[in-house]
Amino acid sequence: MNVYQYDAQLAMAFQADCENFLQKFKQYQNCSFTSFANLWKSECFLSIFKDQQYILMLQAFIENCFFIIKKFLFSSDAYIQAGAVYLLYALYYKQPIKNWVKIRLTQTEFDKLCEICEIHRANKSLDLVFIYNKMRMDEVFDYCALAQPLGLEARFMRRYDLSNSDINVKTSHDSCVKKFKSLVEEDEDLAEFRKTDDEYQQLARKYMEKCGKLFIFPSKLDEELNQIYNEVCVDDLNQSGGDEVKNRAMSNTNATYRGDRKVLTAQDLDTPSTSKIIY
């Protein structure tokens, strides 16, 4: 696996984590920062920075994280939007490197953030308003023409493989596979059919032993279903290979990178911090 494939798999794994995290945040049905902090703790979301083998790729990974999170600002769901703002905030202030990466912000993204902030201000949902204004005061944004750096070098060209329109995409294949797995694992009628088929095969064999003239075809339905089910599970396991990459993704807690700065812990997310740099 070359460095670009590794980078792409990391990005895909992180996007899947974001989708899962934001869907769970949506279930709270409120936009409070306390709810976000509780979910952050329970999901151990900071583990995305765990076990990184390629410390030199850490900056690129963080840039990709910000790029991916910003996609969710354009969701039609207000809870997803709020969760995305909180994720930007949390990951920015928890960067495990000495020189923090700033969040690139295009005009379109800036306008969207302002729109989200005004909606929350109008509805007296001031947690998000405070978070956004703190980020602006701390100058965490780099205002740019493009969402990602542009250059002729391969490292810039490859990064445009990250699509800006692929969040929460469910294909018909995904739907069919999910239904099939649910059928095999949970369907009561199928379980009853399997039981009936086993009983029929046993009784038919007993009758054949007595009569000798009866020939029955062995039933392979259950065997074939299990075989297909196992193949589907193997495919899912292969597709989740990015999770393995992610788990070894961010390692080296070297003091050379962290310097004297203390990285915020999950407990610090209970309330927004009031300083840009934590010592």
N, C-alpha and C positions, 0 to 999 in steps of 0.2 A: 504494500500500500504506500503510494507516494504522499507527499505532504499535502497536496491539494485534495486528494481523496479523504485523507484523515480530517482535514479542515471541514470538508463538506459533510462528513458523517457526524462530526461534532455539532455542526450547525443544525442538522436534521434532528439529532437527539435532543438538543436544547429546545428547538421549536416544539417538538412533541411534549416536552416537559412543561413548556409555557402554556400550551393548549390545555393540558390536563389541569394545571394549577389554576388557570383563569376560569375554567368551567366549574371547578370546586368553589372558587371565590364567588362566582355568580350564584351558587346555591344558597349563600348567606342572605341574598336579597337585601343587602345594604352596602353602602359605600364607605363605611367607617374604616379608619386606619387600624383600629383595634382588631377588627375581624381579619384584616389582611395579615397583621402581625401574628395572630393566633394560627392562621393557616400556614404562614411561613415557617413557624416553629414545628408544627405537626408534620409538615412535608419535608422538613430538613432541606429546604431549597438551597442553602448555602453549599451543599455537598457537590454542586456543579464545579466548584473549585478544588475538588479533592483528587489526589493522585495524578496530577499532571506530569507526564513524562517529558514533555517538550516545553520547557519553561519559556523558551524564546517565542513560542506561539501564543503565549498568554495574552499579549496585547491584542493580537489579531482576533483571538477568541472573544475577548471582551467587546471589541468593536462589532463583531458579528452578533453578540448578545443584544446590544443596543439596537442594531438594525432590525433584528427579528422582533423584539418587543414593540418597536414603533409600528409594526404592521397592525397590531391589535388596537392601536388608537383609532383606526378607521373602521372598527367593528360597528355594527348597528345596535349593539347592546351596550347600555350605559354602564352596567357592572363590569363588563369586559374592558371597556375604556378606562374606568377608574382603576381597575386592577393593573392595567398596563402602565399607567402613570406611577403607581406605587412600586411596580417592579423596576422601572427605570430609576426611581429614587433609591430603592434598597440596594440594587446592584452597583449603582454609582458609588455610594458611600461605603461599600464593602469590598471594593477592589483590592485584591491581595498583592498589589504592586506598588512600588514607591512613587512613580509618577502616574497619577491617575489619568485614564483615558477620558476625554470629554465626549459628550453625546452630540453627534452631528445632527443638525436640525435644518431642514430645508424650509422654504417659505410655506409650502403646503402643510408640512408637519407643524410648523409654528402656528399657523392659522388654526389648525385642528386642535392643538393644545389650548389655545386661547378660547376656542369655542367650548371645549369641554369644561374649562375652568369657569367660564361665565355661566354655563348651565348649573354648575354646582353652587356658584355664588348666589344665583337667583333662587335656588332651592334650599339655601342656608346649610348646605353640606360643606362645611368649612375645612374639613380635614384635607381634602384634595387641594383646596385653594391655598392653604398654608404650605403644603408640600411643594406645589408648583412655584409659589413665590419664593420659598427658601432656595429652591434650585436656581432660580433666576438670580437671586441675590448672591449666591455662591459662584455664579458664572460657570455652571456646569455644561452649558451648551456652546457648541461651535456652530455659528450660523453659516450655512454653506449653500451653494447652488445645487449640489448633487448629494444624494443620500449616502453614497460611498465614494471614496477617492477614485479619481480617474487617472490612469497612466498607461504607458505602452508596455511596461514590464508585465510579465506573466502573473505576478502576484496580485496586480490590480485587475487584469482582465478576467482572471479566474473567479474573482469575488462577485462578478456580475451574474454568476450562475445561481446566486441566491435570489430566488423569485420574491417579488413583493405582493403576489396575489395567490398564495397557496396555503393560506391558513384555514384550518378546519375544513379541509376538502375531503368529502366522503364520496367514493366512487360506488358504482353499482356492484362492483366486485367485492368491495368491503362489506356492503350490505348483505350480499348473498352468503359470503363466508360467515358472517356473524350469525345469520339465521340458521345456517347448517350446523355450526358449533352449538348453538342453543338447542337445536333439535336433538342432536346426539346426547348432549349433556343433561338436558332438563325435561324433554318432552315426555309426559306421562303416557301418552298413547303409544309412543314408540317403545317405551319400556314394557308396557303391557303386551305389545305385539311380539317383542323378543321372548318374553316369558311363554306366551302361547305357542310360538314357533318351536321353542325348546321342548315343550310338553308334547307337541305333535310329532316331532322327530323321534322322541323316546317311545311313544306309543306305536308309531309306525314300524320302528325296528322290532319291537316285541311281536307285533302282528306278523311281520315278515319271517321271523324265526319260527313261528308256528305253522304258517301256511307255505312258506318257501316259494310261492309263485309271485308274490308282490315285490315289485321293484320301486324304490323311491329315490328320487334325486336328492342328494344331500343339499340342505339349505346353506347357502353361502352369503345370504343377505347381511347377517350380523357381522360376519368376517369382512365383507367388502366395505361396509359402513365404517368399521373400526380402522381399516386400512386407509380409507380416504381421510378419515378424521386425523389419523396420525400424520399423514402427508401435509394436511392443512396446518397442523400444529408445528411441524418442522419448518414449513414456509414462514410462519409467523416468527419462529425463533430466529431464522436467518435474517428476516427483515429487521428484527430488533437487535441486530449485531451492533448497531450504533450505540445501544445502551452500554455494551461492554466497553466500547471506546470512551464513552462519556465517563464511566466509572473510573477509568484510569486516566481520565482527561486532565485533570488539573491537580498536579501533585506538589512537590517541592515547596514547602513552607519556609524556604531559605530566608534567613534574616537579611541577606544581601538585597533581596527584592522588597522585603517588608520594611527594611530600615528600622527606625525607632517608632514607627506608627503602629498603634494598636488597631487591628481591624475590628469593626463593630461586631458584636455577637448578636444572636437572635433576640436576646433579652432587650437589647437596645432598640428594637423595633416596636416595643410597646408604645412608645411615644416618639414623635419626630425629634431628632437631635437638633441642637441649636448651633452647632459649630461645624465648619467644613472639614477640619482635620482633627482627628482624635489622637491624643498622645497618651 
